[in-house]
Amino acid sequence: MDQKTYPAMLLLEGGSLRTLFTAGVLDVFMEHGVDFTDVMGVSAGALTGVSFVTKQIGRTREINVDHILDKNYLGVRNLVLHHQIFNFDYMLGEMSTNIVPLDYEAFLTAPTHFTAVATELETGETRYLEKSGCADIFSAIRASSSMPMVSKTVPMGGKRYLDGGCSNAIPYQKAIDDGFEKIVLVLTRQQGYRKLYTAPAMAKAYAQYFRHFPAFLQKLLEIPTRYDREQREIDVLEKAGRVFVIRPAGPVDVSHTETDQAKLTALYNEGRAAGEARLGALLEYLEH
């Protein structure tokens, strides 16, 4: 299949293992030779985007379905031993080197502008860490994917970072501000989904855990209202033809630490089906 690269931003929402939907969509893109000049990933969307840049079809599915029961990768044991429920030391080390190898050279030399979105712990501000301008893009990807309280902070350049979704789950406005005429969003929640509130017990846990980082804590507590606003704005932009959105058709019954391989496979296949179903409309959007 010949590959065509479109001058457009591909923006990938996070959502931990919900991004298996994204993986299915992106595998269809790769199979049909659809590529983008720019890819921006938030949280697990950044991890998923890496295999898209390297054009390794099925790699994300293999990691998060075939190896999800690997206790070295995911589990409370990792939280106790390594202070992170997803063991990124293992995933970005042994797994990406020997078990489900990542084509590091292809990623680093690809002309794709790749950006990992992270949140600075001290200020609570969103940081857009681009491959060509970042001292260590893999640390940036790790930072983008490091969920609060169940992951270690990631130090870079004298600052500390956590999950990009803490401050900006779907940074479409960044893509608009950067001048992109074509913006493709792959989301991991159905249309109409809203984060209505933060459960009191979780808000209390956040307040205790991040009591020394008030700006970051405020961003965490604002997630529901910010996400609601983002989704409403995306609906308006989509209706106007300003952005192109691919999302699950209905609620996603996959938790952040899901280990049911049947559920995970079904979500990946749903992503593939959505990618195939929307491919014609996507190409129409990109080419006109």
N, C-alpha and C positions, 0 to 999 in steps of 0.2 A: 504494500500500500504506500503510495507516494504521500509525503508529509507536506502540509501547508501550514506555515506559521502566520497567524493573524496578529496585527498590531492592536492588541487588546490586553486587558487585565483579567486574569483568572483569579478570583478571590474565593478562598476555601475557609468556611467556618469550621470551628472546632467542635468539641462535644465528646471527647474521649473515643470510645469504641463505636459511637454513632457514625464516626467518619468511615466506617466500612461502607456506608451508602456512597460516600464520596469516592471511595476506592473503586466501586463498581462503575460509577459514572466516568471516572478518569481512565479506567481500563478500556472502556468503549471509545473514548476520545483517541487513545493511543492506537487502538486497532484500526481506526478510520483515518489516522494520519492528521488529526486536528491538534494543532499546537498554538501556543500563545507567546508573545514576546515577553510578557510579564506574568509572574505567579506570586501571589501573596497568600501566606497561610497563617492562620491563628490557631494556637494550641495544637491539638492533634491534626488540624488542617495543615500545619507546617510540615509535620512528619509525613503526612500523606502526599503532600506536594513534592517531596524529595524524589520519590519513586516515579512521579510523573516527569520530572525534569530529566531523570536518567533513562526514561522510557523502558522501565522494567515492569512489564505487564504482569499483574498477579502478585507482585512482591508484598504489597501491603496486606492483601488478603491472606497470603501465606503466613505472615507474622502474626496477624491478629485473629486467625481462625485455627490454622494448623498448630501454632505454638502457644495458644492462649493458656493452656493448662501447664505450661512450663513454669514451675515455681520460682525459677531464677528470674523470670520476666515479670510476673504479676502475682501479688498476694500479700497478705498481712505480714508474712515472714519478712518480706523486703522492707516493710514499714518499720519493723522492729530492728532489723539488722542494718538497714541502709538509709532509713528515714525517708523512704519514697516507696509508694505502693507499686508504681511501675518502676522497675529497676533500669534507669536509663544508662547506667554504667555498663550493664550487660547488653541492653538492646543496641546501644551505639558502639559497643565494643565487640564482644565475642559473637553476638548474633549477626551484626552487620558485617563482620569480617569473615566468619566461617560457616554460619548456619544458614542464614538467608542473606548472602553477600550483597552489599550495596556497591554499585559501580561509582566509587568515589571520584575517579578521574573524569568520568562522564559528567558528574554533577558539577565539579569545580570548573570544568572547561566549557560547559554548555553556554551558549550565548544568552540563554534565558536570564532575565533580571528576576532574581528570587529574593523575596523579602519575608522574614519571620517577624511576627508582631509579638512584642513582649511588654510587660509592665514593670516599670522601675519601682522597686520596693520603697525607697525613701520618699519619693515624690508622688507616687501613684500615677505618673504620666505614662502614656502610651509611647513606646519606642518602636520605630520601623527599622529593622536591622537588615540591610541589603547585602547580598553575597559579596559583591565587588568592593563594598566599602566597610566590610566587617572584618575585624582581625581574626575571628574564629566563628564562622557561620554555623558550625555544628553546636557550639555552645549557645548560640542565639536560638537555634531550633529547639534545643533542650530547654532553654529558659521559657520560650513560648509555650511549651507543653507541660510545664511544671505547675500542677494544680496546687492551690494554696492549702496548707496544713498537711497534705499527704505527699508533698515533694520538698526537696531541699531547694533553697534559693540558689541561683546560679550567678557567680561573680564574673563580671566582665568589665575591664577598664576601670577598676576601683569602685564599681557600683554593683548592686545586687538586683536580680530580676526574677519575676515569676510569670505565670500564665498571661498571655496577651488578652485573653477573654475577660480578665478581671477589670480591664479598663475600656476595651473596645472589641466586642465580640465579632462585629461585621463591619470592618472599616471601608465601606463603600464610599464614604465622603472623602477619604484620603485619595482614593482612585479618581474621583471627580475633580478634586482640587489639583491633582497632578496632571490633569488635562486629558484623561482617557475618554475617548468618544464611545468606545465599546468596553463594557464591563460585564463579565459573566460571573454570577454568584452560584456556588454550589453550597446549599444550606443543609443542615442536618435535622431541622424541625419542620413540621408541616406548616402550610399557610394557615395563619390565624393563631398559631401557638403564642402564648404569652407567659412570661415569668411574672406571676401576679404579686408575689411577695417573697421575702426571705423568712423562712421559718424562725420563730423566736429562739429556739434552741441553737440553730446554726448562727444566727446573728450574735448570740451571746458567746458562742465559741470563737467566732471571728474577733469579737471585741477583746476577748482575753488573749488570744494568740497574737494578734497584731496591735496590741495596745501601745507599743512604742513606735508605730508607724501610722499615725492618724490619717494621713492623706491616702495611703493605700487602703486602709480600713473603710474610709468614706467611699472609695470607688467600689469596693466589694458590696457595701450596703446599697449602693445605687444601681446595682446590676438589674434588678427587675424593671425599674422605671426606664432605664436606658435601653434595655432590650426591647421593651414594648414600643418605645419611640422609634428605634431602628426598624423594627418589623413594619410599623405603620408607614414609615417613609419609604421603605423598600416596595411596599405594595403600590404606592403612588408612582414611584419611579418605573416600576415594571409596567404598569398600565400605560404610562406615557412612552414606553419603548426605550427608555433611557438605559435600563439595565436588563439583562436576560437572566432569569432565575430557574435553577433546577433544584427541586426539593422533594422530600418524601411526600407521598400522596396522603398519608394519614399519620397518626401518632406512632412514634418509634418506641417499641417495647424492648429496649436494650439499655442496660444501666452503664454507668461509667466504668464499672469493673466486671462487666458481664463475662461469664465463662461458659455459657450455653452455646456450644458450637453450632447447633441447629439454628438458633436465633441469629447468630452472627452471620452464618452463611446466607440465611434468608434476607438479611438486610443488604449484604453485598449484592445478591441477585436482584433485589429491588432497585439498587443503584444502577446496575447494568440495564435493567428494563427501562428505567427512566432515561438513561443516556441514549439508548436506542430510539425510544419514542420521541425524544426531543431533538434528535440530531438534525433533522431536516430544518426545523424552525431555528435552531442555533446557527446553522450555516447561512440561512436567509438573513438573520440578524447581523452576522459578522460581515457579510459581503455587500450589504446595502446601507 
